[in-house]
Amino acid sequence: MTAATRADPDARIARWLDTDLDEWTRTVVRRHFDPVSGSPYWLGQAPRLDFDPRDITRYDQLGAFGPFPLDRLRKEDPADLVPLSVPRPLAGRAWDSGGTTGTPCRAFYTPDMLLHRAIWRRWSFVREGFAPGRTWLQATPTGPHLIGNGVREVSELHAGQVYAVDMDPRWVKRLIRAGRLAEVDDYTTHLLEQITDVLRQGRVHYLNTTQALRHPTDHWPTDGVANIRPLRITDSSPEGLY
């Protein structure tokens, strides 16, 4: 990412927020349903719809498509949702979302798409009061999980230093389903020890973690945790504990 790219996220957000939603709708629909350069998935869905998708011209008409069936993201080739106007072969990464209780949803992100997402994430940091130029500890799922990209989003677009802890939530959920709770405790202790090792240095301003790891225990250095304001919890739902 270039210095120029990092310098203009506010200008990009201002432009995006000023976008006419109806014009945005027309652009997106045209792109995905173009007979030649549209996305293979949506072109395959078009004959099954009881309307011509290219007749959708306003934002308030998008409800005609109904809720997107998330199960498709568990079965489809993620590349098929990307319009053919994006040059092939695709260069980018297929990320996972969820998947700790079954097959994950997968979505393909080109570098431009990741930057787009990162700029919106930075905007959310600013709105939530997270100051730039601070030090973060990212103790969230890593590997194929999209939340792990938060390290890049913070460091490259919010001028932050980031410590990271590796986490495999699928392994923990597998242990829980198998009733191997002693091993769950061991793994949790393993994660907390890594977190504690960073916090004891006294350099961390913000902690981004999961619900399961946020509760203070004997493993947390009390003085270190007290200095972290605020904590950012990735997901507080029952399925998001890890």
Secondary structure, 3 states (H helix, E strand, C coil): CCHHHHHCHHHHHHHHHCCCHHHHHHHHHHHHHCCCCCCHHHHHHHHHCCCCHHHCCCHHHHHHHCCCCCCHHHHCCHHHHCCCCCCCCCCCEEEEECCCCCCCEEEEECHHHHHHHHHHHHHHHHHCCCCCCCEEEEECCCCCEHHHHHHHHHHHHCCCEEEECCCCHHHHHHHHHCCCHHHHHHHHHHHHHHHHHHHCCCCCCEEEECHHHHCCCCCCCHHHHHCCCCEEECCCCHHHCC
